Amino acid sequence: MAKYNFDTEYDLVVVGGGGSGKSAALTAAQAGLSVVILEKMAETGGSSIYAEGTCAFESSEQKERKVPKDAGKHFPSREEGFRRYTEYSHHRANPDVVRMHVDNTAETIDIMKSLGIVYTDVTIYAYDQPLELYTFHRPDGLGERVQEVLLRACVNAGVDVFTSTPAKKILTDGGAVVGVQALDKDGNVMTIGCKALILASGGYGNNPDLVQKYSWLHRAAYDTYKCVPTENTGDGLKMALETGADTDNIGPVMIIPCARGKTLTSHVSGAGSQPVLWVNKTGRRFASEHVAMSFADAGNTIAKQPQATIYAIIDADTIKHLMEDGSDIGLGDFIEYHLKLTRLQAELDQDVADGIAWKGGSIEELGRNIGLDPAVFAATVAEYNEACAKNYDPLFFKPAQFLRPVKKAPFYAINMAGSVLVSDGGIRVNGDLQVTDREYKPIPGLYAVGNDASGLFGDTYNLDCPGTANGFAHTSGRVAARHAVKTIKGL
Ligand SMILES: Cc1cc2nc3c(=O)[nH]c(=O)nc-3n(C[C@H](O)[C@H](O)[C@H](O)COP(=O)(O)OP(=O)(O)OC[C@H]3O[C@@H](n4cnc5c(N)ncnc54)[C@H](O)[C@@H]3O)c2cc1C
């Protein structure tokens, strides 16, 4: 007798309608499988709609361009990419997954182009960042357009898309995946039978309990700030663990500095993310602020501070500089390199009125308003101004070009927080994206892709290969779907 009485059946169920889920669904549907995407939110897209760039190696776009726009730079080979992921992770990355990624990202770019995506540049994330490889393929219309185009392609290929339908439980028979339980739009339980299931639920970044349990952010999990309205709460990870899966390098969480209460495109957040004077709740500096050039490293630095909070301190001259000359460093498309932060003063005045930023006529007054020890804070600023005057930072060796004094009143403090964008990894997979159990054996019919899958990272997101999360999402989705197609068709 059949173990389950399914409400409906498909060859393949994909849990999550972000970049990895849609790429998987499209591949499988084009190969002739019946496919459904279950999406928890009212719309598909997930965190992938925010992605500005997609990582690829030896792509047609890189080959056509021959060399990057910046003098003396080159486009990296797959071999260079393989080495960089491996070394950046201190060999904690899974070589099979890294190899799958570097070998297949070029095809991702070609598929996107065939769907109508135009790439305007192949560059790096942060201008002037010496360690970054030129892998960042910028699509016209950014992630939002890519996700729109992919959704249309999925629907045209016959994929069913059930929105507001969270998957809840994987159903197995004899150790193999045979279906999934979900809640429909009205909250009723539905069961869907399938021959394969791909978990593409975007990781656990929005679940502070899981961030606390699994990532190195255990102290700061509840102090981080949520700057994007995603709901990637680790559902795939939880369901996989219930099904006998194992975890691997579950720690990587992508953290970016963002002004608390603001978005990444706000000019206040953009100003606070510059390498200006940063102090923590003790009123002291804690790093060379030029760490801001890599948001992953800056995120790590901020997340270590008490309550994962720092204050970016700027004076009237720096405000004028940022408004008239533009930013000193770029933050992708959120705050472009040399973007004039023209809204900064107006936004700051509003934030001070709203109590989420602070102003002072003197440094001591600013310190008191923030709630810092005014004497310690004043000594920090005096020491920093001396370093600026000498063009030499004896404390943290901050590069001289970023030593900008804090002298001209009024003074402002911006409340910067470590902000979790997504988690990168969790469920251990092999090079075909099959979920493996504690004995490293594949669980029949179960795959994990995108941010649900582990394998590319150690403890920190690798910004040396910018666009990795999104490149991996699309690539892993497609590779998993191809394996599922072969298995289902008995090839
Ligand atoms: C602001 C921001 C900017 C970024 N910029 C970049 C960038 O420039 N380059 C880059 O490489 N990466 C970037 N990233 C990261 C990148 O967007 C993602 O890591 C990657 O695209 C994730 O794809 P995914 O398919 O794994 O997850 P997502 O795209 O997040 O999709 C997961 C989907 O699963 C759904 N879901 C969750 N639980 C369930 C459930 N139980 N049932 C059904 N559905 C469920 C979610 O609602 C979501 O739609 C950025 C992220 C953010 C937040």
The ligand as a Tripos MOL2 file, in Angstrom:
@<TRIPOS>MOLECULE
LIG
   53    58     1     0     0
SMALL
NO_CHARGES

@<TRIPOS>ATOM
      1 C1         21.1180   43.4090   -0.5080 C.3       1 LIG1
      2 C2         21.7990   42.2120   -1.0920 C.ar      1 LIG1
      3 C3         22.6960   42.3780   -2.1210 C.ar      1 LIG1
      4 C4         23.3520   41.2930   -2.6750 C.ar      1 LIG1
      5 N1         24.2220   41.4980   -3.7080 N.ar      1 LIG1
      6 C5         24.8500   40.4440   -4.2550 C.ar      1 LIG1
      7 C6         25.7040   40.6020   -5.3880 C.ar      1 LIG1
      8 O1         25.8550   41.7000   -5.9390 O.2       1 LIG1
      9 N2         26.3260   39.5040   -5.8770 N.ar      1 LIG1
     10 C7         26.1650   38.2710   -5.3100 C.ar      1 LIG1
     11 O2         26.7720   37.3220   -5.7710 O.2       1 LIG1
     12 N3         25.3320   38.0900   -4.2880 N.ar      1 LIG1
     13 C8         24.6670   39.1370   -3.7530 C.ar      1 LIG1
     14 N4         23.7950   38.9340   -2.7170 N.ar      1 LIG1
     15 C9         23.5650   37.5740   -2.2870 C.3       1 LIG1
     16 C10        22.7620   36.8610   -3.3710 C.3       1 LIG1
     17 O3         21.6750   37.6600   -3.7280 O.3       1 LIG1
     18 C11        22.2410   35.5840   -2.9110 C.3       1 LIG1
     19 O4         23.1570   34.9390   -2.0940 O.3       1 LIG1
     20 C12        21.8820   34.5790   -3.9930 C.3       1 LIG1
     21 O5         21.4120   35.1600   -5.1790 O.3       1 LIG1
     22 C13        20.8910   33.7120   -3.3140 C.3       1 LIG1
     23 O6         20.1420   32.9000   -4.1550 O.3       1 LIG1
     24 P1         19.2620   31.7440   -3.5180 P.3       1 LIG1
     25 O7         18.4380   31.2220   -4.5960 O.co2     1 LIG1
     26 O8         20.1230   30.8100   -2.7440 O.co2     1 LIG1
     27 O9         18.3520   32.4620   -2.4040 O.3       1 LIG1
     28 P2         17.1970   33.5430   -2.6030 P.3       1 LIG1
     29 O10        17.3340   34.2870   -3.8510 O.co2     1 LIG1
     30 O11        17.1470   34.3260   -1.3430 O.co2     1 LIG1
     31 O12        15.8880   32.6500   -2.7360 O.3       1 LIG1
     32 C14        15.4030   31.8640   -1.6820 C.3       1 LIG1
     33 C15        13.8920   31.8020   -1.8100 C.3       1 LIG1
     34 O13        13.3810   30.7510   -0.9980 O.3       1 LIG1
     35 C16        12.1680   31.1960   -0.4160 C.3       1 LIG1
     36 N5         11.8850   30.3380    0.7490 N.ar      1 LIG1
     37 C17        12.4370   30.3570    1.9780 C.ar      1 LIG1
     38 N6         11.9030   29.4060    2.7530 N.ar      1 LIG1
     39 C18        10.9820   28.7470    1.9960 C.ar      1 LIG1
     40 C19        10.0840   27.6710    2.2310 C.ar      1 LIG1
     41 N7         10.0160   27.0580    3.4130 N.pl3     1 LIG1
     42 N8          9.2620   27.2740    1.2300 N.ar      1 LIG1
     43 C20         9.2940   27.8930    0.0290 C.ar      1 LIG1
     44 N9         10.1080   28.9450   -0.2480 N.ar      1 LIG1
     45 C21        10.9580   29.3480    0.7220 C.ar      1 LIG1
     46 C22        12.4690   32.6360   -0.0800 C.3       1 LIG1
     47 O14        11.2930   33.3820    0.1650 O.3       1 LIG1
     48 C23        13.2160   33.0780   -1.3430 C.3       1 LIG1
     49 O15        12.3510   33.5520   -2.3380 O.3       1 LIG1
     50 C24        23.1030   39.9980   -2.1680 C.ar      1 LIG1
     51 C25        22.1820   39.8100   -1.1480 C.ar      1 LIG1
     52 C26        21.5180   40.8990   -0.6140 C.ar      1 LIG1
     53 C27        20.5080   40.6770    0.4600 C.3       1 LIG1
@<TRIPOS>BOND
     1     1     2 1
     2     2     3 ar
     3     2    52 ar
     4     3     4 ar
     5     4     5 ar
     6     4    50 ar
     7     5     6 ar
     8     6     7 ar
     9     6    13 1
    10     7     8 2
    11     7     9 ar
    12     9    10 ar
    13    10    11 2
    14    10    12 ar
    15    12    13 ar
    16    13    14 ar
    17    14    15 1
    18    14    50 ar
    19    15    16 1
    20    16    17 1
    21    16    18 1
    22    18    19 1
    23    18    20 1
    24    20    21 1
    25    20    22 1
    26    22    23 1
    27    23    24 1
    28    24    25 2
    29    24    26 1
    30    24    27 1
    31    27    28 1
    32    28    29 2
    33    28    30 1
    34    28    31 1
    35    31    32 1
    36    32    33 1
    37    33    34 1
    38    33    48 1
    39    34    35 1
    40    35    36 1
    41    35    46 1
    42    36    37 ar
    43    36    45 ar
    44    37    38 ar
    45    38    39 ar
    46    39    40 ar
    47    39    45 ar
    48    40    41 1
    49    40    42 ar
    50    42    43 ar
    51    43    44 ar
    52    44    45 ar
    53    46    47 1
    54    46    48 1
    55    48    49 1
    56    50    51 ar
    57    51    52 ar
    58    52    53 1
@<TRIPOS>SUBSTRUCTURE
     1 LIG1         1 GROUP 0 **** ****
